[in-house]
Amino acid sequence: MRGLIGAIVVVWLVIGVIAAFQRGYFGNDREVNCKTASDTALTVVAGPLNYVGANPKVSCNAPNPSK
């Protein structure tokens, strides 16, 4: 049973990676910050839900470094 659940989780995450790749989240021209990293991670975790209308977005504000 654990093997089946493990296989389902792996397939779920692979589908999420494919969806993130199709949306261009792994391109070299993207700036890496809190929002883009969070959007990419959430898209991967959402997996197949991306193909039924889910478009996960995150808004985050990181503090500026002190001077």
C-alpha positions in Angstrom: 0.0 0.0 0.0 2.8 2.4 0.8 4.4 1.8 -2.5 1.2 2.7 -4.3 0.8 5.9 -2.3 4.4 6.8 -2.9 4.0 6.3 -6.7 0.9 8.5 -6.7 2.8 11.3 -4.9 5.7 11.0 -7.3 3.4 11.2 -10.4 1.5 14.1 -8.8 4.7 16.1 -8.3 6.0 15.2 -11.8 2.7 16.6 -13.3 3.2 19.7 -11.2 6.8 20.2 -12.5 5.5 19.8 -16.1 2.8 22.4 -15.4 5.4 24.8 -14.0 7.7 24.2 -16.9 4.8 24.9 -19.4 4.1 28.2 -17.6 7.8 29.3 -18.0 8.7 29.2 -14.3 12.1 27.6 -15.0 13.3 30.1 -17.5 16.6 31.9 -17.1 15.1 35.3 -17.7 12.9 35.2 -14.6 14.0 37.2 -11.5 14.2 35.0 -8.5 12.4 36.4 -5.5 9.9 35.4 -2.8 6.9 35.6 -5.1 8.4 33.7 -8.1 9.8 31.0 -5.9 6.5 30.6 -4.0 4.5 30.6 -7.2 6.7 27.9 -8.7 6.6 25.7 -5.5 2.8 26.1 -5.2 2.3 25.1 -8.9 4.4 22.0 -8.4 2.5 21.0 -5.3 -0.9 21.7 -6.9 0.1 19.0 -9.5 -2.9 18.0 -11.8 -5.1 20.7 -10.3 -3.3 23.1 -12.6 -5.0 21.4 -15.6 -8.5 21.8 -14.1 -8.3 25.6 -13.7 -6.1 26.1 -10.6 -3.7 28.9 -11.1 -2.0 29.3 -7.7 -0.4 32.6 -7.0 1.3 33.9 -3.8 1.9 37.5 -2.7 4.6 37.9 -0.3 6.6 40.9 1.0 10.1 40.2 2.2 11.7 42.8 4.5 14.5 44.9 3.0 18.0 44.3 4.4 19.2 46.8 7.0 21.8 49.4 6.1 
